[in-house]
Amino acid sequence: MPKSALPKFRPSTEETRIKIMEAAERLLGEQGIEAVAMRAISIEAKQRNTASVQYHFGDRTGLLKAIFEYREGQFDAMRAEIVARGREFDQLGDIRWLLRALYYPYFRHYTERSGLPYIRLHFQYLANLRPRGVLHPVDYDCPSSIYLREVVARLQKKLNFLNLQQFTMRLEATGSMFLGALMQHAARPLEPVMHAAVHYPSLFETLLEMMAASMTVPPWNFSSD
């Protein structure tokens, strides 16, 4: 067959969607979720059609929803393993184990998959969009968040001295603290002396203890003010 007659390779719809989502992670994480034009994301993803984001995802909210479901599906596979080990060793009532199941997949994504763009994006979501009611897969029945929702439900049951509002505030605040610490770590100069004090295992375990402490502190007694 002459070279001119060879069929051109065309990426599948799913490959195109992933390419757009990963480009969106980079831009939205760096510049702000609401600051980046959809056209810019299409260009970053090297799409000939500059309206490809709208074609595949509809709008900004649809794009964000797709990114979360894509990533949480990856993270939930790891959570399934942690939950299974917790069940085997009777650890699913332990706050630290549950927080490990919740946050360690994000940490692995950051350390092993150059996952800083998603960390930045998720941090911005928690700080700016979640307070305005923009949903995450943890909020609805979704195949990507089966174990995420189980872990959160177990945490809430364990911390039953908190009402729903108190629990939600603490969970979102500790999530912001965790993601913010990873961004700070990434911004530090790559000096051996600096990173020796905050190498990956000790960084995660330190953050785990901080989150456990902040989740379990008794509610403030306003009557004493």
N, C-alpha and C positions, 0 to 999 in steps of 0.2 A: 504494500500500500504506500503510495507517495506520501511524503511528509505533510504535504498540504492537505491531504485527505484525512489525516489523523484527527480523531474527535478531540475537542477541547475539554480539558478537565473543568467541571463545574462543581464547586463545593455544595454539599447538601444543605438543606434548610437549617438543620440542627447545627452544622459546622458554622454557618453564617451567623446564627443567633449567638453562639458561644463567642465568636470573634467580636461581635458587637458588644456583648455583655462585658467581656474582659477589657475592651477599649473604654467602655463607660466607667468601669471601676477605676481605671487610672485617672481619667479626666474628672469625674465627679468627686473622687477622693481628694484630689489635689486642689481643685478650684472651687468646689462647693456643689452640692446636689442640685441646687436651683440656679446656679450661675452659668452652667454650660448649655449651649445651644445644641439641640438634637442634630443639627447639620454637622457640628464640630465632631460629635461622636461618630457619625457615619464616615467622615473623612479620616478620623483617627483609626477606624477599623478598616480603612482602605476599601470602602464600598463605592462603586461607580454611581450608584443611586444615592444622592445625598438625603433622600427621604426614607432610607432603609430602616431607620429606627422606628418611624411611624408605621411602616409596612409590617414589621415583624412584631412590634410590641404595642402599638397603638399610641401611647403617650408616655410621658415621664414616669407616671405612677405604674403603668404596666411594665415598663423597663425595670424599675426598681423591684417590683414584685418578682419578676423573672430572675433577676440577679440573686435575690435572697433565696428563692426556691432552688436555684441551681447550686449555690454554695451550701446551703443547709442540707441538701441531699448528700453532698460529699461528707460534710461534718457528721451527719447522723449515722453514717456507716461506722465511724469510729466510736460514736456514743453507744451504739448497739453493743460493741465489744466491752466497753467500760461498764455498762449496765449489766451485761452478762457476768462479768467478773464480780461485780458488786453483789449480784444475786447469789453467786456461788459461794462467796465468802461472807455473806450476811452483812454487807456494808451499805445497803441501800437506805438505811436510816441514819447514816452518818453525814453530817453537813458537808464536811470537807470532800467526801467521796462524791457527793452529788454536785458540788461546785466544780470538782475536777471533771466530771462527765460533761458538765455544761460548757466549761471554758477551755479545756485542754485541746479540743479540736481546732479552735481558733489559734491557739498558741502554736500547734504543729503546722498549721497553714502558714503562719508568719515565719517560722524558723526554717521550714523545709521546702516551701513552695514559693518563696519570695512574695508572700501574701500581704505585704504592707498596703497595697492599694485597697484591698477589701477591708482591712482593719480601719483605714481612714474613712472609707465610705460608711461603714457600720457606726463608727463613732459619731460622724455627722448626723446620721439618721437618729441615733439615740438622743443627741443634744437638741436637734431642731425639728425633726419631722414626727417622731413618735409622740411627743407631747401634744401634737396637733391631730392625733388620731390616725396617722398613716400606719397601716397594719404590717405586721411581720408574720412569717409562717407559724410562729409560736401561738398566734392568735386564732388560727382556724384549722379545720381538719385538712391536712395536707400530707401527702406521702413523703415529703422531704423533711418533715419535722416530727415524726412519730416518737422518737426517743427524746428529742428536745422537749416536747410537751409532757412526756412522762416524767422526766427529771424535774421540770418546773413544778409539776403537780405534787411530786414527792417532797420537794423543798417547801412548798406552801403548807403541806400537811404537817411537816416537821416543825415549822415555825408558826404553829397555830395560835400563838399568843399575839400575833400580828393580824390586824384586819387586812382586807384585800388592798386597800389604798396604801397602807404602810408597807405591805409586802412588795407591791408593785414598785413603789418609790425606791425601796432599798435594792431590789433586783436591777432596776434600770441604772441606779447610781453606781452600784458595784460594777456593772457592765461597762459603764463609761470610764470608771477608774482603771479597770483592767486594760481596755483598749487604749486609753490615754497613756498608760505606762509603757505599752509596747511602742507607741509612736515616739515617746521620749527616748526610749532605748535605741530605736532606729536612728534618731537624730544625733546621737552622741558620736564624737570623733572615734574612728576605729583605732584607738590606742590600746595596746595590750594591758597596760596598768588599769585603765578605766574599765575595760570589759572583763578583766579578771574578777572584779568585785560584783559584777552583775551577769555572769555567764548564764546560759539558758536555764539549766536545771534550778539553780538557786533563785533566778528571777521568777520563774513560775511558782515555786514553792513559797516564796516570800509573798507574792501577790495572792496566792491561795489563802494564806494565813490572814492577810489583811481583809480579804473579802469575807472570810468566815467570821472574823471579829465584827465587821460592820453589819453583817446580816443578823447576828444573834444578840446584839446589844438590846437591852430592854427599851421599850418605847418611853419617850420623854414624858414625865409627869407634869403637864401644864398647870395643874392646880397648885404647884409649889412656886410658880413664878410670882 
